[in-house]
Amino acid sequence: MDDYRNTGELDELIERVIKAEKEVPFDPALSLSVMGGISVRKVPVYYLYQKVIQNMAIAACVLIAVFLGIYLGNLYSSYTVHAQQESVSANDAQLEKLNMFVAQ
């Protein structure tokens, strides 16, 4: 940019480049190779029912995860409550071999 002190010189250079590009002869082989490369590309086509089924599967997985979490949470909380109640009423004298010290 230091070589071009004003924008007039830069605009003139741009115009010369564009004019030179317009003077390049048309090459049908180039356009054929470009169009051939474009036509080779496979674009995946997704139908509406595939999108609907995919969304339904995602929603079902989320619902299963939520209900499983709620069920396991309830199961765990009910198990811990019962385990605590059983531990309060358990006779651990036999477990700790203290029955020989307990008067019967």
PyMOL commands that set and color helices and strands:
alter all, ss='L'
color gray80, all
select helices_A, chain A and resi 7-22+28-40+48-89
alter helices_A, ss='H'
color red, helices_A
deselect
rebuild
show_as cartoon
